[in-house]
């Protein structure tokens, strides 16, 4: 065979598409059967467990609630349920502005703890591991660091705590990390807290405005992500 001869493409078995369809349909049927045979009860139990947990946080007071909001996401606990429950639990007693301030403070505290945990504990450990393999961990700086922070924050998919640890492991400057992260996550947290508080107090107009804020933020993050993608593709 000459050097210029085309490389033959691998032959895909004729039964492969049917196998993929069968696997997908089988998984869907299994999930539906699980739901109808017992999944609904599990969903109700999970919902009741959430309600019980947040009722306990509410009874413990705002300090315990917002302290848990700052600490538990370090271990993978989602932060959005805290944002959604903050208004209904403390909006009437503390007032909406104070709830928003406490929520954003808790988010900033979690961002700080996540960064230093990744930077001071996880990065040295991983650094020694990859050094034995003959590599070293990359460190972002300058405009690359700013672009990385914004890109990670506006990219859907990675959970909040994963984003924090990734940026800490990338060794981005702390000031820029905290500033941009609070700007993005604080905006979304504010929208969710306003939405939950408005629903609890029956303020339909405020709930509608909060939902509009969240949709606007989602649209803005998509536009920023596209802009960053074009900027990287142009060079």
Secondary structure, DSSP 8 states (H G I E B T S, - for coil): --TTS--------TTHHHHHHHHHHHHHHHHHHHIIIIIHHHHHHHHHHHHHHHHHHHHH-HHHHHHHHHHGGGGT--SHHHHHHHHHHHHHHH-HHHHHHHHHHHHHHHHHHHHHHIIIIIHHHHHHHHHHTT-------HHHHHHHHHHHHHSSSS-HHHHHHHHHHTT--HHHHHHHHHHHHHHHHHHHHHHHHHHHHT-HHHHHHHHHHHHHHHHHHHHHHHHHHHHHHH-
